[in-house]
């Protein structure tokens, strides 16, 4: 079975480490905040200028002056700090954020990522995505392995306009966890009940399959 | 857009307004008596930098005043472009914006319509690059190298250079004829403090206007604010006004 959105978030959350500053993108990455392992502390960075993002507010806590990068009302946790957009992107571009998780339309074997525009459709903008992928060393991309028609999103070469070049090393799809190295995807783990054959058939870019590909457990 | 640098020497506030106190420290008293005075001198074709992220921390009354003034052909630099009927969206409705420099737009139907019909020119700019362009502009730095956008459409046609084996593109800084800023509290001298994430682009914007206009929720006498807690020192601020704010929430999310 392909992973649900919640399982994908759960799997990513296992990469969190105590003391990490983490930026979570919109969509599945946001759900990662619900699965922070017990006993570790992480600070969530929101690029509009908040380090230490807390849960959504209660009705009485709502404050129009406190939002996240998705423009949703949020709270600030104990130990949070708030700053300008300049400071926020100094953190991001200066490589100070320990882990960045974001979604994508496509990734390729060179570590290129396309996530911000589909030609012919209305382009809303890249927001902070180009800064995040250029500034971070440790990035996990979350995406579905293939489109509804079975078309692979793990490619020899991205077909859509890039968000960043050569910056992605790790990808979690609904079928597998893969790493990118020396121009190939390396299959590290597979979703429970998903066969290696299915992953091979849905990966258009060069794929290296080790002898042992463990199943994820939940 | 005005290049940073030499022009800075000519930075003369056109108008500081009537010093509401008439006291002897009027030279540093940035207060003006009305929104008309706050934006006096803004004319067709100028570049306006605006603070805010989404609808959070936007100078909503100054935007409304630009709408009342009816100036057109504006280049507006702001992370976003408001929504239908609020924020910078109201300037779109009146066809006052010719060119928009932003990182994420299209939360409003009117924006989409004008973009597709070719009435509006849009320059999409990565958010961190946009912030840094204004920071650099305000600091007299004409351009800077950044890795953001290298190898993408954003880097096309831009000078690139390698430092330490990594590729960077050259991005030019931004300054504006006017900067419009929303603060929380300020003293008469124009020392400004922002509240929570309503800070966002406002401090960078405040540094990069030839005329910087700040509207706040409360103006307090000098000496009231802790000097070490000031976000925007008064040196950047030319005009200051107190307003009342709707503070519309774009996405109201609560936990149960």
Interface residues (C-beta under 8 A of the other chain):
Chain A: X46 X47 X48 X49 X50 X55 X56 X57 X58 X59 X62 X63 X64 X65 X66 X67 X70 X71 X72 X73 X74 X76 X82 X83 X84 X85 X86 X88 X89 X92 X93 X112 X122 X123 X124 X125 X126 X127 X128 X129 X130 X131 X134 X135 X161 X162 X163 X164 X165 X166
Chain B: X53 X54 X55 X56 X57 X79 X102 X103 X104 X105 X106 X107 X112 X115 X116 X124 X126 X127 X128 X129 X131 X132 X134 X135 X146 X147 X148 X149 X150 X151 X152 X153 X154 X184 X195 X196 X197 X198 X199 X200 X201 X202 X203 X204 X231 X247 X248 X249 X250 X251 X252 X253 X254 X255
